[in-house]
Amino acid sequence: MDEETKQERREKRLRRKRERVPQHGKSLARVYRDAVLKRLRGRAK
């Protein structure tokens, strides 16, 4: 079993987190727009 140091685990976790953030940013506008449209449709009824 290849044991990682605490520092190595931390770097790997931070690297994954950084990779996830840009993807989240791209879809965030669409999610926000959908939420607004949903609210407007709900109000119209």
N, C-alpha and C positions, 0 to 999 in steps of 0.2 A: 504493500500500500504506500503510495507516494504522498507523504504528508506535506501540505502547504503551510507556509508561515502565515501568521495573522496579516502581515503586510501584503502578501501576495493575494490572499482572499479579498482584502479590502480593495486593492487595485482592480481586480477582476470585476468586483461588484460595481465600482465607480465607472469602469469602462462600459459595462452593460447599461448602466443608468444613462450615460451620455449618449449611447447609441439609440436608446428608446426615445429621448426627448424630441429630436427633430421630427420623427414620425408623428408624434403626438401633436406637434405644432401645425402640421399640414392639415390634419383632419379637424382641428379645433374650430376653425372658422365654419366648417360645414355643420358640426355639432351645434354650435351656437345659433346658426341660421335656422336649423331644424327646430330647435327649442323655441325660437321666436315665432316661427310659422305655426308651430303646434299651439302656442298660446293664443295667437290671433284666431286660428280656426276654432279653438275652444270658446273664445269670447263671442264669435259670430253666431253660434248656435243659440 
